Amino acid sequence: MDEFELIRRFFDRAPPSGLELGIGDDAALLRAGRNAAGEAESLVVTTDMLIAGRHFVSAVEPESLGHKALAVNLSDLAAMGARPEAFTLALALPEVNEDWLEVFARGMFALADRHGCELAGGDTTRGPLTISITALGRVPSGSALRRDHAEPGDDLWVSGALGAAAWATRERLAGRDATLSAAARRRLDWPEPRIGLGLALRHLARAAIDLSDGLAGDLGHICERSRVGAQLNWAEIPVAGELAALPESERIELALAGGDDYELLFSAVPENRSALTALGTRGSVALTRIGAIVPGTGVTVLDGRGRTVSVARAGFNHFA
């Protein structure tokens, strides 16, 4: 049983009447009334947890850990097209280390301040190092990007380049951290939530998700929720330059199933190609068209000759 089957079996209840959107997307949507301008809004809520030894090695720099703990939550808000507003922090610590905490907080608050996201409360306790953050954002009612809105004929786009963080994880676990380039290490330790892109995509994209567990697996969630299939063109997928010297089979696994990229994957109607190309040109991150939504089910990856590319695993599985 993977984490998604676990959620479906034990926690996914009947559609809640008090929510706009519950379990099954990057974040939940709650009705939030109207803002000062009289516009109806939705409150966007997401929770993520990082555990030492599972999501990061204990020797990781605390400043980058503070940044990443908040960044992975803000990435969920970005995938919904939401503007961050506040967050809570639950922190389990094996001991109180003042120097560690000071540097951890510095990394977390630097990112929070950049996006105008305030710490609103939380909890602390003694235990194995665990960081759990709940992030809150807002989006105009009806404008949230969701996993269940993709339709056959949509283009598939992705931001940035893929695979460097997964490669850095593999090298770090093998004891080769010192050989990593600064760029690869930064991709793993300092992911950049694509908040600005998410806001810009509200009226350009149809469905979206952030890439935390790997392109193939996360695209599968869009397909499942939207009841469609997807076709990817391997030659068009933007693979990180750090992977250039690796065999193609390794590049395929790292770019399609590696995870930890925290880029945005989204579908959009073909009529928006010019607008999206312009957005990628003038924005801080490149946008690449990598495939299409098709009738059917599942994700197919094709090479330049139209042959199916085999992917050994769909994406990261916490209970594998």
C-alpha positions in Angstrom: 0.0 0.0 0.0 1.5 3.4 -1.0 0.6 6.7 0.7 -2.1 7.5 -1.8 -3.9 4.2 -1.4 -3.6 4.6 2.4 -5.3 8.0 2.2 -8.0 6.7 0.0 -8.7 3.7 2.1 -8.7 5.2 5.6 -9.2 9.0 5.3 -10.9 10.0 2.1 -14.6 10.4 3.2 -17.7 11.5 1.2 -17.4 14.9 -0.4 -17.6 17.4 2.4 -20.4 19.9 2.2 -18.4 22.7 4.0 -15.4 22.6 1.6 -15.0 23.6 -2.0 -12.3 21.0 -2.4 -11.1 18.4 0.1 -8.6 15.5 -0.1 -6.9 14.7 -3.4 -5.3 17.9 -4.6 -2.2 19.9 -3.7 -4.3 21.8 -1.1 -7.8 22.1 0.2 -10.1 25.0 -0.7 -12.4 26.6 1.9 -14.9 29.3 1.4 -13.5 32.5 2.9 -16.1 35.2 2.2 -15.1 38.4 0.6 -11.9 40.6 0.7 -11.8 44.3 1.4 -12.6 45.0 -2.3 -15.7 42.9 -2.1 -14.3 40.0 -4.2 -15.2 36.4 -3.2 -12.1 34.4 -2.1 -11.2 30.8 -1.2 -8.8 29.9 1.6 -6.1 27.5 0.5 -4.7 25.1 3.1 -1.8 22.6 2.8 0.4 20.6 5.2 3.7 19.0 4.6 6.1 17.2 7.0 9.9 16.6 6.8 11.5 13.9 9.0 15.2 13.5 9.6 16.5 10.3 8.0 13.5 10.1 5.6 13.3 13.5 3.9 16.8 14.9 4.8 20.1 13.7 6.3 20.7 14.9 9.8 23.9 16.8 8.7 22.1 19.1 6.3 22.7 22.8 6.9 19.9 24.1 9.2 19.5 27.3 7.2 18.6 25.4 4.0 16.4 23.1 6.0 14.4 26.0 7.4 14.0 27.3 3.8 13.0 24.0 2.4 10.5 23.1 5.1 8.5 26.2 4.2 9.3 26.1 0.5 7.7 22.7 -0.1 4.4 24.0 1.4 4.5 27.2 -0.6 5.0 25.1 -3.7 1.6 23.5 -3.0 0.1 27.0 -2.8 1.8 27.9 -6.1 0.3 24.8 -7.7 -3.2 26.1 -6.8 -2.4 29.6 -8.0 -2.7 31.0 -4.4 -1.0 33.9 -2.8 0.7 32.9 0.5 -0.7 34.5 3.7 0.4 32.7 6.8 1.8 29.4 8.2 2.0 27.4 11.4 5.0 25.3 12.5 5.0 22.1 14.6 8.6 21.1 15.5 9.9 18.0 17.3 13.5 18.3 18.6 15.7 15.7 20.1 17.3 18.5 22.2 17.3 22.3 22.3 20.3 23.6 20.3 20.1 27.4 20.3 22.7 27.8 17.5 20.9 25.3 15.3 17.5 26.9 15.9 18.8 30.4 15.2 20.1 29.4 11.8 17.0 27.2 11.0 14.7 30.1 11.8 16.8 32.5 9.7 16.4 30.3 6.6 12.7 29.9 7.2 11.9 33.5 7.8 13.9 34.8 4.9 11.6 32.9 2.5 8.5 33.8 4.5 9.4 37.5 4.4 10.0 37.3 0.6 6.5 36.1 0.1 4.7 38.1 2.8 3.8 34.9 4.7 3.6 35.3 8.5 4.2 32.6 11.2 0.8 32.4 13.0 1.5 29.8 15.7 2.3 26.1 16.1 3.7 23.6 18.6 7.0 22.2 19.9 7.9 19.0 21.6 10.8 16.6 22.3 11.3 13.8 19.8 13.0 12.7 16.6 13.7 15.8 14.5 10.4 16.4 12.6 9.2 19.6 10.9 5.5 20.0 10.0 4.2 23.2 8.4 0.7 24.1 7.5 0.6 26.9 5.0 -2.4 29.2 4.2 -3.1 31.2 1.1 -5.9 32.9 -0.8 -7.2 32.8 -4.3 -10.2 34.5 -6.0 -13.2 32.1 -5.9 -13.3 29.9 -9.0 -9.7 30.8 -10.0 -7.8 28.0 -8.2 -5.7 25.6 -10.3 -6.8 22.0 -9.7 -5.8 18.5 -10.7 -9.2 17.6 -12.0 -9.6 20.1 -14.8 -7.4 18.7 -17.5 -9.1 17.7 -20.8 -8.1 15.8 -23.9 -6.4 18.1 -26.3 -4.7 20.2 -23.6 -0.9 20.8 -24.0 1.3 19.7 -21.1 3.9 22.2 -19.9 6.6 22.1 -17.1 8.7 24.9 -15.6 12.4 24.7 -15.1 14.6 21.6 -15.6 14.2 18.2 -14.0 16.3 15.6 -12.3 19.1 17.6 -10.6 17.6 17.3 -7.1 17.1 13.5 -7.4 20.7 13.1 -8.7 22.0 15.2 -5.8 20.0 13.0 -3.3 21.5 9.8 -4.8 25.0 11.2 -4.7 24.6 12.4 -1.1 23.3 9.1 0.1 26.3 7.4 -1.6 28.7 9.6 0.3 29.6 11.7 -2.7 28.2 15.0 -1.5 31.5 16.8 -1.9 31.5 16.1 -5.6 28.2 17.8 -6.2 28.1 21.0 -8.1 26.8 24.1 -6.3 23.8 24.2 -8.7 22.8 20.6 -8.0 23.2 21.1 -4.2 21.1 24.2 -4.4 18.3 22.5 -6.4 18.0 19.9 -3.6 18.5 22.1 -0.5 17.0 25.4 -1.7 14.0 24.7 -3.9 12.2 27.8 -5.2 8.4 27.7 -4.9 7.0 29.1 -8.1 4.6 31.5 -6.5 4.8 34.1 -9.2 4.3 31.5 -11.9 1.3 30.1 -10.2 -0.4 33.5 -9.9 0.3 34.1 -13.6 -1.2 30.7 -14.6 -4.6 31.3 -13.0 -6.1 32.4 -16.4 -3.7 30.5 -18.7 -3.6 26.9 -17.3 -6.4 24.4 -16.8 -5.0 21.9 -14.4 -1.7 21.9 -12.4 0.4 20.1 -9.8 3.8 20.7 -8.2 6.5 18.1 -8.9 7.5 16.6 -5.5 7.4 12.9 -6.2 8.5 12.8 -9.9 7.1 13.9 -13.2 5.5 10.6 -14.2 3.9 9.9 -10.8 2.6 13.4 -10.3 1.2 13.6 -13.8 -0.6 10.3 -13.0 -2.4 12.2 -10.2 -3.7 14.7 -12.8 -4.8 11.9 -15.1 -6.5 10.0 -12.3 -8.4 13.1 -11.0 -9.3 14.4 -14.5 -10.1 10.9 -15.8 -7.8 11.3 -18.8 -4.5 9.9 -20.2 -1.3 11.7 -21.0 1.4 11.4 -23.6 4.9 12.8 -22.9 7.7 13.3 -25.5 11.0 12.3 -23.9 13.0 14.5 -26.3 11.1 17.6 -25.2 11.5 17.1 -21.5 14.0 19.7 -20.0 16.5 17.5 -18.2 19.0 19.3 -15.9 22.4 19.9 -17.3 24.0 18.1 -14.4 22.7 14.8 -15.8 24.2 15.2 -19.2 27.1 12.7 -18.7 24.9 10.0 -17.3 23.5 7.0 -19.4 20.1 7.8 -20.9 18.4 5.1 -18.7 19.6 7.0 -15.6 18.5 10.3 -17.0 15.1 8.9 -17.7 14.7 7.6 -14.2 16.0 10.8 -12.5 14.0 13.2 -14.6 10.7 11.2 -14.8 10.6 9.6 -11.4 13.3 11.2 -9.2 11.2 13.8 -7.3 12.2 16.9 -5.2 12.0 19.2 -8.3 9.2 21.4 -7.0 8.5 22.8 -10.4 5.0 23.2 -11.8 3.4 20.8 -14.3 0.3 22.1 -15.9 -2.1 21.6 -18.8 -3.4 24.4 -21.0 -5.4 24.8 -24.2 -3.3 25.1 -27.4 -4.7 28.6 -27.9 -2.5 29.7 -25.0 0.8 28.6 -26.5 1.9 32.1 -27.5 1.0 33.6 -24.1 2.8 30.8 -22.2 5.9 31.1 -24.4 6.0 34.8 -23.7 5.5 34.2 -20.0 8.4 31.8 -19.9 10.6 34.2 -21.9 10.0 37.2 -19.7 9.7 35.3 -16.4 12.3 34.0 -14.0 11.9 30.4 -15.0 11.6 28.7 -18.4 8.4 27.0 -19.6 8.6 23.9 -21.9 5.8 22.2 -23.7 6.4 18.4 -23.2 3.3 16.6 -24.3 -0.5 16.5 -24.3 -3.5 15.2 -22.5 -5.2 12.4 -24.4 -8.3 10.3 -24.0 -7.9 7.1 -21.9 -5.9 6.5 -18.8 -2.3 6.5 -17.5 0.9 8.1 -18.7 2.8 7.1 -21.8 6.3 8.4 -22.6 7.5 8.3 -26.2 11.0 8.7 -27.7 11.8 10.6 -30.9 10.7 7.6 -33.1 7.4 7.1 -31.3 8.5 4.1 -29.3 7.4 3.7 -25.7 10.1 4.7 -23.1 10.1 2.4 -20.1 10.1 4.0 -16.7 10.9 1.6 -13.9 8.9 3.3 -11.2 6.1 5.8 -11.3 7.6 8.1 -8.6 8.7 8.4 -5.0 6.7 6.1 -2.6 7.1 6.8 1.1 6.1 3.2 2.0 8.1 1.3 -0.7 
